[in-house]
């Protein structure tokens, strides 16, 4: 019985440790200059630019809750982009994305904020300055 309790506690500790590591990795990305973007995201490398880049995966359950919020933001903001990492892993590598959903705020070609998990529309609008 005690062995089972130790196993369960070990699993819980492992899960929290992995989440903590993801948060630390996201914080390391803050302040990183982005270079080598292609297509519509290329404009984010310029000085004076500001945008939100949302990284998702079709198999991610949390992404299914976040994606409609992002689509709504895209309808009123030209500087909101979405990237399906299953189709564009190179862009995810440039930004240093390790988990989905990840939302990254870029200002002047530099990552200013990395948000992990599902975020409400008003929080995202605040980061966009709206």
N, C-alpha and C positions, 0 to 999 in steps of 0.2 A: 504493500500500500504506500509506504513512504517513497519507494522508488518511483512510483507513478507520479506522485506529487512533485518530486525533483525533476522528472522528465517534463511535466507540464510547465513548471516554473522556468526550466531551461528554454523551452520553446517560446514562451512569452518574452523572456529576456532577449532571445535571438531576434524576434520580430521588432521589438523596440529598438534594438541596436541597429538593425538594418534601416529603420526609418530615420534614426538619428544620423546615420552616415549619409543618407540622401539629403537631409537638410544641410549638413556640413558641406557637401559637394556643391549644392545649389548656392550657398553663400560664397564659395570660392569663385564662382562665375561672375559675381558682381564686380563691376569695374573692368571686365575683360573687353578689349577692343575686338569688334567682329570684322572679319575680312574674308573675302572669297565667296560672298553670296551671289546667287544667280537669280535671274528673272525679276519678278515683282519685288523681292526682298532686297535687291541691290541698292535701292534708294535709302535703306536704313543705315548704310555705311557712311552717308554724307553728314557733314557738320550741319546742325540746324534741324536734323530729322528727329522725329519721335514716332514710335509705333509700338504695337503690341503684337507679339508672335505667340500663337497658341500651338503647342505640340500635342498631338493625340495619336491614338492607335485604335483601329476599328474593333479590336478585341478587348479594349479597356472598358470596364464597367463604369468607372467614375467619369470617363470621357463622354459617355452617353448622356450624362446629366449636364456636363459643361458645354458640349458642342452647341446645343440650341441657344445658349446664352451668348456664345461667341458669334454665331450666325446673326443674332439680333443686333449685336454691336457692329458687325460688318455692314449691315444695311444702312447705318447712319454714320459710319466712320470709314474713310478710305485707308486709314493707316492701321487697320486691324487685319492680321493675316493668320491663316491656319496652315499647319504643315502636318501631313499624315506621315509619321515616321516609318511606316511600313513601305512607303513609296519613295521617301526622300530622307534616307538616313544620313547622307552627307551634310545636309543642313543641320540636322540634329547634332552631329558631331561638332560643327563649327560653333554652335551655341553651348555645347557641353551638356546636352540634355541626357539624363540618365533614367528618368521615369516619366510616365504620363499619368494624368494630364499635367503639363508644365506650361506656364504662361510667363513669357519674358517681356519685360519692358525695356526698350532700347531708346536711348537719347544720345544724339550726336555720335552715332556709331559705336557706342559703349553700352554694355549691359548695365542698366541701373537698378533692376529689381528682378528677382526670380521668385515666382509664386508656384508652389506645388499644391496639387489637389484642386478640388472644385472651389471656385470663388464666385460670389454673387455679382450681378451686373453693376450695382452701384459702386462696389469696391473697385472693379476694373475701370469704370468711368473716372473714378477719382485719380487713378494712376495715369489715365489719358489726359487729365486736366479738364474734364468736362463736368 
